[in-house]
Amino acid sequence: MKLFLLLFTIPFLLNAASFSKSKKDLLKKVYYDNQITFYCSNPYEIKDDNGKQKALIIKDEKYYSPRKPFYKSGKVNTRAERIEWEHVMPAHNFGRHLQCWRDGGRKACKSDKTFNEMEADMHNLVPAIGEINGDRSNYRYGANNPIKEQYGNCEFQVDFKGKRAYVKEDIRGDIARIYFYMSDKYKVNLSKQERKMMEVWNKLDPISDWERIKNKRVEKL
């Protein structure tokens, strides 16, 4: 009986949605030949650090300059140097539709199978500079063009007061198609205003060759 339970459990664990596994697969099996950040087009590279692989940006001011180069303590802002996997549709957006989120937010959803699947969905994850990922938070995208000041030459802007993020034109279609995918698959409602904006973005920024390649790789995995 114990052997049967073990054999039953192993495949379940291997197939269970995992955010950490998705991040590793994206790094090694999806973006391995297109190591460029989503918002800033900043190249990055994988470096070995005491046996652990880290994805770090190649520092170049023509792509990006940190908004805050140092923490309040005076130490270097390491999030401005590393790659993180950003949820294009924030976890707050897709999570708040679930009972577990209403009961206690992201922490309460850790054991929820549906949330884990959504959180780990590689179609909704893109490589972003850590500082950008942190600043964007769970803010919605805005229709305005970004002002290139906040992050140097990076065409990305966060309106902290208005809780909006503004992005460059050549990724707007990517964002729209990700939003439509998440909305369709997980029944996440989009507001009329948001849907209308995404429909416009989808038309103005058609799917690229890289987007097709990425989608096929993710689908295969």
C-alpha positions as CSV (number, residue, x, y, z in Angstrom):
1,M,0.0,0.0,0.0
2,K,2.8,2.4,0.9
3,L,4.6,1.6,-2.4
4,F,1.4,2.3,-4.3
5,L,0.9,5.7,-2.6
6,L,4.6,6.6,-3.3
7,L,4.2,5.7,-7.0
8,F,1.0,7.7,-7.2
9,T,2.5,10.7,-5.4
10,I,5.8,11.1,-7.4
11,P,4.1,11.9,-10.8
12,F,1.7,14.3,-9.1
13,L,4.6,16.2,-7.5
14,L,6.6,16.2,-10.8
15,N,3.6,17.6,-12.7
16,A,2.5,20.0,-10.0
17,A,2.7,23.7,-11.0
18,S,5.8,25.3,-9.5
19,F,6.7,29.0,-9.9
20,S,10.4,28.2,-9.0
21,K,10.5,25.4,-11.7
22,S,9.0,27.7,-14.3
23,K,11.6,30.4,-13.6
24,K,14.4,27.8,-14.2
25,D,12.8,26.5,-17.3
26,L,12.3,29.9,-18.8
27,L,15.9,30.8,-18.1
28,K,17.4,27.6,-19.5
29,K,14.9,26.3,-22.0
30,V,13.0,29.3,-23.4
31,Y,15.1,32.5,-23.3
32,Y,18.5,30.9,-23.6
33,D,19.1,32.5,-27.0
34,N,17.2,35.7,-26.4
35,Q,18.7,37.1,-23.2
36,I,17.1,40.5,-23.3
37,T,14.9,42.1,-20.6
38,F,11.3,42.8,-21.5
39,Y,10.8,46.4,-20.6
40,C,14.3,47.9,-21.2
41,S,15.8,45.6,-23.9
42,N,18.9,45.4,-21.6
43,P,21.0,42.3,-22.4
44,Y,21.7,39.9,-19.5
45,E,24.0,36.9,-18.9
46,I,24.0,33.9,-16.7
47,K,26.9,33.8,-14.2
48,D,28.0,31.1,-11.7
49,D,28.1,32.3,-8.1
50,N,29.4,29.6,-5.7
51,G,27.7,26.8,-7.7
52,K,24.5,28.8,-8.2
53,Q,23.5,30.3,-11.5
54,K,22.4,34.0,-11.4
55,A,21.0,36.0,-14.3
56,L,22.6,39.5,-14.1
57,I,22.2,42.4,-16.5
58,I,25.1,43.6,-18.6
59,K,25.5,47.1,-17.3
60,D,25.1,49.7,-20.0
61,E,23.6,53.1,-19.6
62,K,22.2,53.2,-23.2
63,Y,19.6,50.7,-22.0
64,Y,19.0,51.4,-18.3
65,S,20.1,53.3,-15.3
66,P,18.8,52.5,-11.8
67,R,16.3,54.8,-10.2
68,K,17.8,54.0,-6.8
69,P,21.4,52.7,-7.2
70,F,21.7,52.2,-3.5
71,Y,19.5,51.0,-0.6
72,K,18.9,53.3,2.3
73,S,21.6,51.5,4.2
74,G,24.1,52.6,1.6
75,K,24.6,49.1,0.1
76,V,24.3,48.6,-3.7
77,N,20.8,48.0,-4.9
78,T,21.2,44.4,-6.0
79,R,17.7,44.3,-7.6
80,A,19.0,46.8,-10.1
81,E,21.6,44.3,-11.2
82,R,19.7,41.0,-11.4
83,I,16.9,39.5,-13.5
84,E,13.6,38.6,-12.0
85,W,10.6,36.9,-13.6
86,E,7.8,39.4,-13.7
87,H,4.1,38.5,-13.9
88,V,2.8,40.6,-16.8
89,M,-0.7,40.2,-15.4
90,P,0.1,40.7,-11.7
91,A,-0.6,38.0,-9.1
92,H,-3.0,40.4,-7.4
93,N,-5.1,40.6,-10.6
94,F,-5.5,36.9,-11.1
95,G,-5.4,35.9,-7.5
96,R,-8.1,38.2,-6.2
97,H,-10.7,36.2,-8.1
98,L,-10.0,33.2,-5.9
99,Q,-11.5,32.5,-2.4
100,C,-8.0,31.8,-0.9
101,W,-6.9,35.3,-1.9
102,R,-10.0,36.9,-0.3
103,D,-9.3,34.9,2.8
104,G,-5.7,36.0,3.2
105,G,-4.0,37.2,0.0
106,R,-1.0,35.5,-1.7
107,K,0.1,33.8,1.5
108,A,-3.2,32.0,1.9
109,C,-3.1,30.9,-1.8
110,K,0.2,29.0,-1.5
111,S,-1.6,25.6,-1.1
112,D,-4.3,26.4,-3.7
113,K,-3.8,24.3,-6.9
114,T,-5.5,26.9,-9.2
115,F,-3.4,29.7,-7.9
116,N,-0.2,27.7,-8.2
117,E,-1.0,27.0,-11.8
118,M,-1.7,30.6,-12.6
119,E,1.4,31.8,-10.7
120,A,3.6,29.3,-12.6
121,D,2.1,29.8,-16.0
122,M,5.1,30.6,-18.2
123,H,3.0,32.5,-20.8
124,N,2.6,35.2,-18.2
125,L,6.2,35.5,-17.1
126,V,8.9,37.7,-18.7
127,P,12.5,38.6,-17.7
128,A,12.6,42.0,-16.0
129,I,15.3,44.0,-14.1
130,G,14.5,43.5,-10.4
131,E,14.1,47.2,-9.6
132,I,11.6,47.5,-12.5
133,N,9.7,44.5,-11.3
134,G,9.6,45.8,-7.7
135,D,8.6,49.4,-8.8
136,R,5.8,48.2,-11.1
137,S,4.4,46.1,-8.2
138,N,0.7,45.2,-9.1
139,Y,0.0,48.5,-11.0
140,R,-2.1,48.3,-14.1
141,Y,-0.7,49.5,-17.4
142,G,-1.6,52.9,-18.7
143,A,-2.2,54.1,-22.2
144,N,0.3,57.0,-22.1
145,N,3.8,56.9,-23.6
146,P,6.5,56.5,-21.0
147,I,8.8,59.5,-20.2
148,K,12.5,58.4,-20.5
149,E,13.9,59.8,-17.2
150,Q,13.1,57.5,-14.3
151,Y,15.3,54.7,-15.5
152,G,17.7,56.5,-17.8
153,N,17.2,55.5,-21.4
154,C,14.7,52.7,-20.6
155,E,11.3,53.4,-22.1
156,F,9.4,52.6,-18.9
157,Q,7.8,54.8,-16.3
158,V,6.0,54.2,-13.1
159,D,3.4,56.6,-11.8
160,F,3.5,55.7,-8.1
161,K,0.8,58.2,-7.2
162,G,-1.6,57.1,-10.0
163,K,-0.6,53.5,-9.6
164,R,0.1,53.0,-13.4
165,A,3.0,51.7,-15.4
166,Y,3.7,53.0,-18.9
167,V,5.6,50.9,-21.5
168,K,7.2,51.2,-24.9
169,E,5.1,50.5,-28.1
170,D,6.9,47.4,-29.3
171,I,5.9,45.3,-26.3
172,R,2.3,46.5,-26.0
173,G,0.9,43.7,-28.3
174,D,2.8,41.1,-26.3
175,I,1.2,42.4,-23.1
176,A,-2.3,42.5,-24.7
177,R,-2.0,38.9,-25.9
178,I,-0.8,37.7,-22.5
179,Y,-3.8,39.5,-20.8
180,F,-6.3,37.9,-23.3
181,Y,-4.7,34.5,-22.7
182,M,-4.9,34.8,-18.9
183,S,-8.4,36.1,-19.1
184,D,-9.6,33.3,-21.4
185,K,-7.8,30.4,-19.6
186,Y,-8.5,31.4,-16.0
187,K,-11.7,33.4,-16.4
188,V,-10.1,36.6,-15.1
189,N,-12.4,39.5,-15.9
190,L,-10.9,42.6,-17.6
191,S,-12.6,46.0,-17.2
192,K,-14.1,47.5,-20.3
193,Q,-11.5,50.2,-20.4
194,E,-8.6,47.7,-20.0
195,R,-10.0,45.3,-22.7
196,K,-10.5,48.2,-25.1
197,M,-6.9,49.3,-24.6
198,M,-5.6,45.8,-25.0
199,E,-7.5,45.4,-28.2
200,V,-5.9,48.5,-29.6
201,W,-2.4,47.4,-28.5
202,N,-3.0,44.0,-30.1
203,K,-3.7,45.6,-33.5
204,L,-0.9,48.2,-33.4
205,D,1.8,45.8,-32.3
206,P,1.4,42.5,-34.2
207,I,2.9,39.2,-33.1
208,S,6.7,39.0,-33.7
209,D,8.8,36.0,-34.8
210,W,10.3,35.8,-31.3
211,E,6.9,35.8,-29.7
212,R,5.9,32.8,-31.8
213,I,9.1,31.0,-31.0
214,K,8.6,31.7,-27.2
215,N,5.0,30.6,-27.3
216,K,5.9,27.3,-29.0
217,R,8.7,26.6,-26.5
218,V,6.4,27.3,-23.5
219,E,3.6,25.2,-25.0
220,K,6.1,22.3,-25.5
221,L,7.3,22.5,-21.9
